[in-house]
Structures are given as C-alpha cells and as structure tokens.
Amino acid sequence: MLSSTRPTRRPVARTLQVSAGVAAVALALTACGGGSEEGSGGDDGPITLKVATFNDFGYTEEMLKKYTDEHPNVKVEHIKAATTDDARSNMTTKLAAGGEGLADIEAIEVDWLPELSQYPDLFTDLADPELEGRWVDWKVQQATTPEGKVIGYGTDIGPEAICYRGDLFEEAGLPSDREEVAELLGGEDATWEDYFKVGRQFVKKSDAAWYDSAAGTFQGMINQLPAAFEDPESGEPTDLATNTDVKDIYDEITASIDDDLSAGLEQWSGDWDAGFQEDAFATMLCPAWMTGPIEERSGGIEGWDVADVFPGGGGNWGGSFLTVPASGKNTEAAKELAAWLTAPEQQTTAFETSGTFPSQVEAQESEAVQSFVNPFFNDAPVGQIFSTRAQKIEGAPYKGAHYFAIRDEVTNALNRVDLTKSQTPDEAWDEAVEKAAALG
C-alpha cells in the first residue's frame, strides 16, 4: 500500500499508440525564422518563459522557483497538457501554422522524433560542447538529425525490467523473491522463450493470465531490433512480407495468445485499469516510468514487485525530450532553462518525485538514485534495478519516417487476434502485410 512517508507518485504513462499527427500536417510544415535573442532577462528586462509538458515530468513549483530565484528577471510558466495526445496535437497544429503560439520550451515524446527530425529548421539547435557527456550516448543520438543538429535535451528514459505479482506467483507454486524470479526467467541470459515458457507453467496453475497485453509485449520485443521496419541506410521501409525478424516476434506472441498467456487487455483502456484490481495478470513489461501507472491503478492491492531481469538483454521503452521551437522570442533564454531542467541535479529530483528515470549518467550514478526504494513494490531497490537495466541497453533502434505507420499495422493485427479475436494469426498478418504495402 502507499506509504504515508513517501511522496505520492502521479502516473507518467507513455502511450503505446502513436497517431500520425505530424505526418498528417507534414505538407503544411514550413521552416520558422529564429526568435529574438533576449538572453535570460538581463539588460532586456523581465521575460516569461513558458514550459509545456504532459503527464508528470517532475517539474514541481519548488524546482521552478529555484530557477527563478537564481534568475530574478525570468518568470517560468508551466503548462501541463491533460494527455500526451493533447500535447502532440497542440504542437503539430501550431508547427503547421509556423510555430506561433507554441511555448518557449515544448516537451516531446521520443516517438515523435522520426517525423519532427524531418523539419530541423523548426527547432533551435541545442548542441553545446559544455554539455557533452551529460547523457547516455544513444539518448543524444535519438534527438540528433542526420545533419548533426540536436533538437532535444533528454529528460527520462525507459529501461525495462519485469514487474510481477509475487502473491500470484506463490499461489501458482512459483518463487516470489525478486532474485529468484530473475533466475526463474533466465537471469543474465534470459530469453523470450524463457519468459513464455514460465508463463505456460504459470497459467496451468492460476486463474490469472501471464501478461497484460499482446501489443504491449510486442512493443518491448521490437524495441530490441536494431531496425524493425526500415533500412537505416536508405530510410525506405522493408517489405513486411519478408521481414522474418518481425514475423518471428509476431508468431511467438500469437502462440502465447493461443496458450492463454495474454489477458487480452488494451493498455491505457478502462478494462486494463480494472485488470489491476481483478488479478487479471501476473507480469508485465516494465519500463521505469511504468511503476507510476501500476501503483496508481493498484490501490489496495499488495504483492507487486520488480525483478532485475529482462528477456533478450537490455530494452528501452519510451522517454522524452525538451525542445526549443525556433519561433520563440527568447530562444537563448529558453535553451538555458532547458539545459538546467535536464541537468543531473534536476533529473535526480524528478526521479525522486515522479519515478522518471534520468538519462543523465551523473544522475544515474548519484546516491539519491542508487539508494531509492519503492515501498509499493515490496521495497524494491528500483534505483539500482533500473540503473542495471539501463546499462544493458546497447543503443537506440532506428526509427524512420515510416516506422510508426508500419508498426501500427502489426499492432492492429495483434489486437485483432488478442482483443477482438476476429481473425486468426495468419489472417491478421496477411492483412497487416497488405495494408503496410499500401502505405507506399
């Protein structure tokens, strides 16, 4: 249960489905002129910097006051969108209109970068030699355009572990201790075959499913492919009909659906929310930020824990950035604030407040992160666990302009098998291949 001595965490959900918002307005996007350079409120007088975020980045009033105390001529106005989709829609609509009305700093999801990177002139170049080495290398690579322009400063990342219900494990005759669970799932050499094999053992002795969502599981698996849907050299989509890497993953998941391992739930839906209260599933792929949504939906439920293991090695799901639109009037001052907000000190505070795992090397190694435990997850040392998981991530997969449209077709196919049960795996795959080919 929630500890009265621990700051309450707000959900920091990262949506799985990504709409084609940027792509839909791509033809309307035009390069913006750079904003005026008024500095940070020195000789030019007081300025107001607007920071637009979504969900919970951990930017508390106390944190922002610290900045304004150090910069007395700067006022910071924090604007938080209700949902990620709302933030994305607002940003793309205003970018299409030349950027007018955007905040001085706009937070973005990593999943938006493939489209946004096609329009680098819309963003201030944030490259700064003094900040080299602040972030893990692959985080910087994600926000760097082919021409070498850095359009975002990294905030959090999503190193993945396995979250599980220890009480449901015990009822099914499986070990519940987190170290034993890690070994049960394969330890350092854990594979997806191991994960599904243990799941088949579990469902034979439990009324609960093994995992929550086929689409969510698919997301974790394809994030381990260096280039799931496109050729990194040409940027062109690969033929889904002959894409054996993706098909192998699809087959492995649909086989697990046939064996009743999936709870058949759509993440972020009302049924998924209810599933936490109804003991609907025993495990789920768990990027660091997912601990917040799990706790938010599991009030009154005891038994959640985190195992320091992930099938297939390292995996990252999600993460965000701060950008500075070029249309702003105070781009240099905004760049300075964005750098401050993504400094190790602030990102450590954000982790303690909201569970957003920092992308900064120094923050990851800090005592505050390394010693952090989560009472709700059976006092799991989540700081150490997710630090270990982060070190297993070898790099960011290639995601080009076609990535999400193709991925959504495969996800939709899985949903037709897992959620609506309207098609067989072969029928759903054939439809995905046909629709992916029609994307051009």
C-alpha positions as CSV (number, residue, x, y, z in Angstrom):
1,M,0.0,0.0,0.0
2,L,1.0,3.7,-0.3
3,S,3.4,4.8,2.4
4,S,2.4,8.0,4.2
5,T,6.0,9.0,4.4
6,R,6.7,8.7,0.7
7,P,5.8,11.4,-1.9
8,T,2.7,10.2,-3.9
9,R,3.6,9.5,-7.5
10,R,1.5,10.7,-10.2
11,P,1.1,8.4,-13.3
12,V,3.7,9.1,-16.0
13,A,2.1,6.9,-18.7
14,R,3.7,6.8,-22.1
15,T,1.1,6.0,-24.7
16,L,1.7,2.9,-26.8
17,Q,-0.3,4.0,-29.8
18,V,1.2,7.0,-31.7
19,S,-1.1,8.8,-34.1
20,A,0.1,10.1,-37.4
21,G,-0.3,13.7,-36.2
22,V,2.9,15.1,-37.5
23,A,2.7,13.1,-40.8
24,A,-0.8,14.4,-41.4
25,V,0.4,18.0,-41.4
26,A,3.8,17.4,-42.9
27,L,3.0,19.2,-46.2
28,A,1.9,22.2,-44.2
29,L,5.1,22.5,-42.2
30,T,7.3,25.3,-43.1
31,A,10.6,26.5,-41.6
32,C,10.3,29.2,-39.0
33,G,12.6,32.1,-38.5
34,G,14.7,32.2,-35.4
35,G,13.3,34.1,-32.5
36,S,14.9,37.2,-31.0
37,E,17.8,36.6,-28.6
38,E,16.9,38.4,-25.4
39,G,19.1,36.3,-23.2
40,S,17.9,35.3,-19.8
41,G,16.3,38.6,-18.7
42,G,19.5,40.7,-18.2
43,D,19.6,44.1,-19.9
44,D,16.5,43.3,-21.8
45,G,14.3,43.3,-18.8
46,P,12.0,40.7,-17.3
47,I,10.8,37.8,-19.5
48,T,8.4,35.0,-19.2
49,L,9.4,31.5,-20.4
50,K,6.6,29.0,-20.9
51,V,7.3,25.3,-20.5
52,A,4.8,22.9,-22.0
53,T,4.8,19.3,-20.7
54,F,2.4,16.4,-20.3
55,N,1.8,13.7,-17.7
56,D,4.4,14.2,-15.0
57,F,7.9,15.3,-15.7
58,G,8.6,16.0,-12.0
59,Y,8.8,19.8,-12.5
60,T,7.4,20.9,-9.2
61,E,6.7,24.5,-8.2
62,E,9.7,24.2,-5.8
63,M,12.0,23.2,-8.6
64,L,10.9,26.0,-10.9
65,K,11.1,28.6,-8.0
66,K,14.7,27.5,-7.5
67,Y,15.5,28.6,-11.1
68,T,13.6,31.9,-10.9
69,D,15.4,32.7,-7.6
70,E,18.7,32.2,-9.5
71,H,17.4,34.2,-12.4
72,P,15.3,37.0,-10.9
73,N,14.4,38.6,-14.2
74,V,12.8,35.3,-15.5
75,K,9.3,34.1,-14.8
76,V,8.6,30.5,-15.6
77,E,5.0,29.4,-16.5
78,H,4.4,25.7,-16.5
79,I,1.7,24.4,-18.8
80,K,0.7,20.8,-18.5
81,A,-1.4,19.1,-21.1
82,A,-4.0,16.6,-19.9
83,T,-2.7,13.8,-22.1
84,T,0.2,13.0,-24.4
85,D,-2.1,13.1,-27.4
86,D,-3.4,16.5,-26.4
87,A,0.2,17.8,-26.2
88,R,1.1,16.3,-29.6
89,S,-2.0,17.6,-31.3
90,N,-1.3,21.1,-30.0
91,M,2.3,21.1,-31.1
92,T,1.8,19.7,-34.6
93,T,-1.1,22.1,-35.2
94,K,0.9,25.1,-34.2
95,L,4.0,23.9,-36.1
96,A,1.9,23.7,-39.2
97,A,0.9,27.3,-38.7
98,G,4.6,28.4,-38.4
99,G,5.0,27.9,-34.7
100,E,3.0,30.8,-33.5
101,G,1.6,30.1,-30.0
102,L,4.0,27.4,-29.0
103,A,5.6,27.5,-25.6
104,D,9.2,28.6,-25.4
105,I,10.1,25.0,-24.3
106,E,8.0,22.1,-25.7
107,A,8.3,18.6,-24.2
108,I,8.1,15.8,-26.8
109,E,8.0,12.0,-26.7
110,V,10.8,10.0,-28.3
111,D,8.2,8.5,-30.6
112,W,7.6,11.9,-32.2
113,L,11.2,12.4,-33.3
114,P,11.2,10.5,-36.6
115,E,8.7,13.0,-38.1
116,L,10.0,16.1,-36.3
117,S,13.6,15.5,-37.3
118,Q,12.5,16.0,-40.9
119,Y,11.9,19.7,-40.1
120,P,15.0,20.7,-38.2
121,D,14.6,24.4,-39.1
122,L,11.5,24.5,-36.8
123,F,13.7,23.9,-33.8
124,T,16.7,25.7,-32.1
125,D,19.9,23.8,-32.3
126,L,20.7,22.7,-28.7
127,A,24.2,21.4,-29.4
128,D,26.5,22.7,-26.7
129,P,30.1,21.4,-26.2
130,E,29.8,22.1,-22.5
131,L,27.1,19.5,-22.2
132,E,28.9,16.7,-24.0
133,G,28.9,13.5,-21.9
134,R,25.9,14.6,-19.8
135,W,23.6,12.0,-21.4
136,V,24.0,8.3,-22.4
137,D,25.2,8.4,-25.9
138,W,22.2,6.8,-27.5
139,K,19.8,9.3,-26.0
140,V,21.6,12.1,-27.7
141,Q,21.6,10.2,-31.0
142,Q,17.8,9.9,-30.9
143,A,17.5,13.7,-30.9
144,T,20.2,14.4,-33.5
145,T,19.2,14.9,-37.1
146,P,21.2,13.3,-40.0
147,E,22.8,16.8,-40.5
148,G,24.0,16.8,-36.9
149,K,21.5,19.2,-35.3
150,V,20.4,18.5,-31.8
151,I,16.7,19.3,-31.5
152,G,16.1,18.0,-27.9
153,Y,17.7,17.7,-24.5
154,G,17.0,14.3,-22.9
155,T,14.8,14.0,-19.8
156,D,13.9,10.5,-18.8
157,I,14.5,7.1,-20.4
158,G,12.6,3.8,-20.0
159,P,15.0,0.9,-19.1
160,E,12.9,-2.2,-18.8
161,A,12.6,-4.8,-16.1
162,I,9.8,-7.2,-15.3
163,C,7.1,-6.1,-12.8
164,Y,5.2,-9.0,-11.3
165,R,2.6,-10.1,-8.6
166,G,4.6,-12.1,-6.1
167,D,1.4,-13.2,-4.4
168,L,0.0,-14.7,-7.6
169,F,3.4,-16.4,-8.2
170,E,3.2,-18.0,-4.8
171,E,-0.4,-19.2,-5.4
172,A,0.8,-20.9,-8.6
173,G,3.7,-22.6,-6.8
174,L,6.4,-20.3,-8.2
175,P,9.1,-18.5,-6.2
176,S,8.2,-14.9,-5.4
177,D,11.5,-13.5,-4.1
178,R,12.7,-11.0,-6.7
179,E,16.2,-12.5,-7.1
180,E,14.7,-16.0,-7.5
181,V,12.2,-14.7,-10.0
182,A,15.0,-13.1,-12.0
183,E,16.7,-16.5,-12.2
184,L,13.5,-18.3,-12.9
185,L,13.1,-16.1,-16.0
186,G,16.7,-16.8,-17.2
187,G,18.8,-14.4,-15.2
188,E,21.5,-12.6,-17.3
189,D,20.8,-14.9,-20.2
190,A,17.0,-14.5,-20.1
191,T,15.3,-15.1,-23.4
192,W,11.8,-14.5,-24.6
193,E,11.5,-18.3,-24.9
194,D,12.2,-18.5,-21.2
195,Y,9.6,-15.8,-20.4
196,F,6.8,-17.5,-22.3
197,K,7.9,-21.0,-21.0
198,V,7.4,-19.9,-17.4
199,G,4.2,-18.2,-18.4
200,R,2.8,-21.5,-19.7
201,Q,3.8,-23.2,-16.4
202,F,2.0,-20.4,-14.5
203,V,-1.3,-20.4,-16.4
204,K,-1.7,-24.1,-15.8
205,K,-1.9,-23.4,-12.0
206,S,-3.6,-20.0,-11.9
207,D,-6.8,-18.3,-13.0
208,A,-4.8,-15.2,-13.9
209,A,-3.1,-14.6,-17.3
210,W,0.7,-14.3,-17.6
211,Y,0.9,-10.8,-19.1
212,D,-1.5,-7.9,-19.7
213,S,-1.3,-7.1,-23.4
214,A,0.0,-8.6,-26.6
215,A,0.5,-5.2,-28.1
216,G,2.5,-4.0,-25.1
217,T,4.6,-7.1,-25.1
218,F,5.2,-6.7,-28.9
219,Q,6.5,-3.1,-28.2
220,G,9.1,-4.4,-25.8
221,M,10.3,-7.1,-28.2
222,I,10.6,-5.0,-31.3
223,N,12.4,-2.3,-29.4
224,Q,15.3,-4.7,-29.3
225,L,15.6,-4.9,-33.1
226,P,18.2,-2.6,-34.5
227,A,15.9,-1.7,-37.4
228,A,12.5,-3.2,-37.2
229,F,10.7,-1.8,-40.3
230,E,13.1,0.3,-42.3
231,D,16.6,0.2,-43.9
232,P,18.8,2.6,-41.9
233,E,20.9,3.4,-44.9
234,S,18.1,4.4,-47.3
235,G,15.3,5.1,-44.8
236,E,13.0,3.1,-47.0
237,P,10.6,0.6,-45.5
238,T,11.4,-3.1,-45.7
239,D,8.9,-5.5,-47.1
240,L,6.8,-6.7,-44.2
241,A,6.0,-9.9,-46.2
242,T,9.7,-10.9,-46.0
243,N,10.6,-9.3,-42.7
244,T,11.4,-12.5,-40.8
245,D,12.6,-10.7,-37.6
246,V,9.2,-9.1,-37.1
247,K,7.3,-12.2,-38.2
248,D,9.2,-14.3,-35.7
249,I,8.2,-12.0,-32.9
250,Y,4.6,-11.9,-34.1
251,D,4.5,-15.7,-34.2
252,E,5.9,-16.0,-30.7
253,I,3.3,-13.7,-29.3
254,T,0.4,-15.2,-31.1
255,A,1.4,-18.6,-30.0
256,S,1.3,-17.3,-26.4
257,I,-2.1,-15.9,-27.0
258,D,-3.3,-19.4,-28.2
259,D,-1.9,-20.7,-24.9
260,D,-4.0,-18.2,-22.8
261,L,-0.9,-16.3,-21.6
262,S,-2.4,-12.9,-22.6
263,A,-5.1,-11.2,-20.5
264,G,-6.4,-9.7,-23.8
265,L,-6.3,-6.1,-22.5
266,E,-5.5,-2.9,-24.3
267,Q,-3.1,-0.8,-22.3
268,W,-4.5,2.5,-21.1
269,S,-8.1,1.4,-21.6
270,G,-10.7,1.1,-18.8
271,D,-10.6,-2.6,-19.0
272,W,-6.8,-2.5,-18.4
273,D,-7.3,-0.2,-15.4
274,A,-9.8,-2.7,-14.0
275,G,-7.5,-5.6,-14.6
276,F,-5.1,-4.4,-11.9
277,Q,-7.9,-4.7,-9.4
278,E,-9.2,-8.0,-10.7
279,D,-5.9,-10.0,-10.6
280,A,-6.1,-10.3,-14.4
281,F,-2.4,-10.9,-15.0
282,A,0.8,-11.7,-13.1
283,T,3.5,-9.9,-15.1
284,M,4.1,-7.1,-17.4
285,L,7.0,-5.5,-19.2
286,C,8.0,-2.6,-17.0
287,P,10.0,0.4,-18.1
288,A,10.9,2.6,-15.1
289,W,8.1,5.0,-15.7
290,M,5.5,2.2,-15.7
291,T,5.9,1.8,-11.9
292,G,3.8,5.0,-11.5
293,P,0.8,3.8,-13.6
294,I,0.9,0.4,-11.9
295,E,0.8,1.9,-8.5
296,E,-1.9,4.4,-9.5
297,R,-4.2,1.6,-10.7
298,S,-3.4,-0.9,-7.9
299,G,-4.7,0.9,-4.8
300,G,-5.4,-1.7,-2.1
301,I,-3.6,-4.4,-4.0
302,E,-0.5,-5.9,-2.3
303,G,2.1,-8.1,-4.0
304,W,3.7,-6.1,-6.8
305,D,7.5,-6.4,-7.1
306,V,10.2,-5.7,-9.6
307,A,12.7,-8.3,-10.9
308,D,16.1,-7.2,-12.2
309,V,15.7,-9.2,-15.5
310,F,14.6,-8.6,-19.0
311,P,14.3,-11.1,-21.8
312,G,16.7,-10.7,-24.7
313,G,19.1,-8.4,-22.7
314,G,18.5,-4.7,-22.4
315,G,15.5,-2.8,-23.6
316,N,14.3,0.7,-23.6
317,W,10.6,1.8,-24.0
318,G,9.8,5.5,-24.1
319,G,11.5,8.6,-22.8
320,S,11.1,12.3,-23.5
321,F,13.0,15.4,-24.5
322,L,12.7,19.2,-24.2
323,T,12.8,21.2,-27.4
324,V,13.1,24.9,-28.1
325,P,10.9,25.9,-31.1
326,A,12.7,28.3,-33.4
327,S,9.6,30.6,-33.4
328,G,10.1,31.6,-29.8
329,K,11.0,35.2,-28.9
330,N,13.6,34.1,-26.3
331,T,15.3,31.1,-27.7
332,E,18.6,31.6,-26.0
333,A,17.0,32.0,-22.6
334,A,14.8,29.0,-23.2
335,K,17.8,26.9,-24.2
336,E,19.4,27.9,-20.9
337,L,16.3,26.9,-18.9
338,A,16.0,23.6,-20.9
339,A,19.7,22.8,-20.1
340,W,19.0,23.5,-16.4
341,L,15.9,21.4,-16.3
342,T,17.8,18.4,-17.8
343,A,20.9,18.8,-15.6
344,P,21.7,15.8,-13.4
345,E,20.5,17.6,-10.2
346,Q,17.1,18.4,-11.5
347,Q,16.6,15.0,-13.1
348,T,17.6,13.3,-9.8
349,T,14.9,15.3,-8.1
350,A,12.4,14.4,-10.8
351,F,13.1,10.7,-10.3
352,E,12.5,11.0,-6.6
353,T,9.3,12.9,-7.2
354,S,7.8,11.1,-10.2
355,G,9.8,8.0,-10.9
356,T,11.1,9.3,-14.2
357,F,14.4,7.5,-14.6
358,P,17.1,10.0,-15.7
359,S,19.0,9.8,-18.9
360,Q,22.0,11.7,-17.4
361,V,25.0,9.5,-16.5
362,E,25.8,11.5,-13.3
363,A,22.2,11.3,-12.1
364,Q,22.0,7.6,-12.6
365,E,25.2,7.2,-10.5
366,S,24.0,9.5,-7.8
367,E,23.4,8.3,-4.2
368,A,19.9,9.5,-4.4
369,V,19.1,7.3,-7.4
370,Q,21.1,4.3,-6.3
371,S,19.6,4.2,-2.8
372,F,16.0,4.8,-3.9
373,V,13.5,2.1,-2.9
374,N,9.8,1.9,-3.8
375,P,7.6,0.8,-0.8
376,F,4.7,-0.1,-3.0
377,F,6.8,-2.7,-4.9
378,N,7.7,-4.5,-1.7
379,D,10.6,-2.1,-1.0
380,A,12.2,-3.0,-4.3
381,P,15.5,-1.1,-4.8
382,V,14.3,0.3,-8.1
383,G,17.1,2.8,-8.3
384,Q,19.7,0.0,-8.5
385,I,17.4,-2.2,-10.6
386,F,16.7,0.3,-13.4
387,S,20.3,1.5,-13.3
388,T,21.4,-2.0,-14.0
389,R,18.8,-2.4,-16.7
390,A,19.9,0.9,-18.3
391,Q,23.5,-0.4,-18.6
392,K,22.2,-3.3,-20.6
393,I,20.8,-1.1,-23.4
394,E,23.2,-1.2,-26.3
395,G,21.7,1.7,-28.3
396,A,18.6,3.2,-29.8
397,P,16.9,1.3,-32.6
398,Y,16.5,3.0,-35.9
399,K,13.0,4.6,-36.3
400,G,12.5,6.5,-39.5
401,A,9.5,8.3,-41.0
402,H,7.7,5.1,-41.9
403,Y,8.2,3.3,-38.6
404,F,5.0,4.1,-36.7
405,A,2.7,3.6,-39.6
406,I,4.0,0.1,-40.2
407,R,4.3,-0.7,-36.6
408,D,0.6,0.3,-36.1
409,E,-0.5,-2.2,-38.8
410,V,1.3,-5.0,-37.0
411,T,-0.1,-3.9,-33.6
412,N,-3.6,-3.7,-35.1
413,A,-3.1,-7.3,-36.4
414,L,-2.2,-8.4,-32.9
415,N,-5.2,-6.7,-31.5
416,R,-7.5,-8.5,-33.9
417,V,-6.1,-11.7,-32.5
418,D,-5.8,-10.8,-28.9
419,L,-8.6,-8.2,-28.2
420,T,-11.4,-8.7,-30.7
421,K,-10.5,-12.3,-31.6
422,S,-11.9,-11.5,-35.0
423,Q,-9.1,-13.1,-37.0
424,T,-6.7,-16.0,-36.9
425,P,-3.0,-15.1,-36.6
426,D,-2.4,-15.9,-40.3
427,E,-5.4,-13.8,-41.4
428,A,-4.4,-10.9,-39.3
429,W,-0.8,-11.0,-40.5
430,D,-1.8,-11.1,-44.1
431,E,-4.0,-8.1,-43.7
432,A,-1.1,-6.2,-42.0
433,V,1.2,-7.1,-44.9
434,E,-1.4,-5.8,-47.4
435,K,-2.0,-2.6,-45.5
436,A,1.7,-1.9,-44.9
437,A,2.4,-2.3,-48.6
438,A,-0.4,0.2,-49.4
439,L,1.3,2.8,-47.3
440,G,3.8,3.3,-50.1
